[in-house]
Amino acid sequence: MTARLNLDELAALMKSAAGLTVDPEDMANRPEATFAEYGLDSLGLLGIVGELENRYDCSLPPDAERAKTPRDFLDLVNTDTVTTTGA
């Protein structure tokens, strides 16, 4: 992924993929809060991973769908190990 994902974008993805309204500022203030605390389950996170892979034509790290917190997820998807699948 060339663009870095931020909390605002993650909150928007949580809304579109799982119908959850999450305040990005709340996520910033509680970096150790889990996705479960926000009501996002593993299927919802998998939907977010799929959306990002489709949007950016890339493969996210294999552990991305197992991230426990928004901070962990952002750290994983914003690494340089993300590879593009297209030309």
C-alpha positions as CSV (number, residue, x, y, z in Angstrom):
1,M,0.0,0.0,0.0
2,T,1.5,3.3,-0.9
3,A,-0.9,5.4,1.2
4,R,-0.8,5.1,5.0
5,L,-4.0,4.1,6.6
6,N,-5.0,6.4,9.5
7,L,-7.6,6.2,12.3
8,D,-10.2,8.3,10.3
9,E,-10.0,5.9,7.4
10,L,-10.2,2.9,9.6
11,A,-13.3,4.3,11.4
12,A,-14.9,4.8,7.9
13,L,-14.0,1.2,7.0
14,M,-15.5,-0.1,10.2
15,K,-18.7,1.8,9.3
16,S,-18.9,0.5,5.7
17,A,-17.8,-3.1,6.4
18,A,-19.5,-3.7,9.7
19,G,-22.0,-0.9,10.2
20,L,-20.1,0.3,13.3
21,T,-19.9,4.0,14.1
22,V,-16.6,4.5,15.9
23,D,-15.0,7.9,16.8
24,P,-11.4,8.0,15.5
25,E,-10.5,10.3,18.4
26,D,-11.7,7.6,20.8
27,M,-9.5,5.0,19.1
28,A,-6.6,7.5,19.4
29,N,-7.2,8.1,23.1
30,R,-7.5,4.3,23.8
31,P,-4.8,2.7,21.8
32,E,-5.0,-0.6,23.7
33,A,-8.8,-1.0,23.2
34,T,-9.6,-4.1,21.2
35,F,-11.7,-4.4,18.1
36,A,-14.1,-6.5,20.2
37,E,-14.6,-3.5,22.6
38,Y,-15.8,-1.5,19.6
39,G,-18.1,-4.4,18.5
40,L,-16.0,-5.5,15.5
41,D,-15.7,-9.3,15.2
42,S,-13.2,-11.3,13.1
43,L,-15.5,-11.4,10.1
44,G,-15.8,-7.6,10.1
45,L,-12.1,-7.3,10.3
46,L,-11.7,-9.7,7.4
47,G,-14.1,-7.5,5.4
48,I,-11.9,-4.5,6.1
49,V,-8.8,-6.4,5.0
50,G,-10.6,-7.5,1.8
51,E,-11.7,-3.9,1.1
52,L,-8.2,-2.6,1.5
53,E,-6.7,-5.3,-0.7
54,N,-9.2,-4.6,-3.4
55,R,-8.9,-0.8,-3.1
56,Y,-5.1,-0.7,-3.3
57,D,-4.6,-3.9,-5.4
58,C,-2.2,-5.3,-2.8
59,S,-1.8,-8.1,-0.4
60,L,-1.8,-7.2,3.3
61,P,0.4,-9.0,5.8
62,P,-1.1,-12.4,6.7
63,D,-1.6,-11.5,10.3
64,A,-3.7,-8.3,9.5
65,E,-7.0,-10.1,10.0
66,R,-5.9,-11.4,13.4
67,A,-4.9,-8.0,14.8
68,K,-6.5,-7.4,18.2
69,T,-6.5,-3.6,18.3
70,P,-6.8,-0.8,15.8
71,R,-3.3,0.3,16.6
72,D,-1.9,-3.2,15.9
73,F,-3.8,-3.3,12.7
74,L,-2.5,0.1,11.5
75,D,1.0,-0.9,12.4
76,L,0.7,-4.1,10.3
77,V,-0.9,-2.6,7.2
78,N,1.3,0.5,7.2
79,T,4.5,-1.6,7.0
80,D,6.7,-1.8,3.9
81,T,6.0,-5.5,3.6
82,V,2.7,-4.9,1.8
83,T,3.0,-6.0,-1.8
84,T,1.0,-4.9,-4.8
85,T,-0.6,-7.6,-6.9
86,G,-1.1,-5.6,-10.1
87,A,1.2,-4.0,-12.6
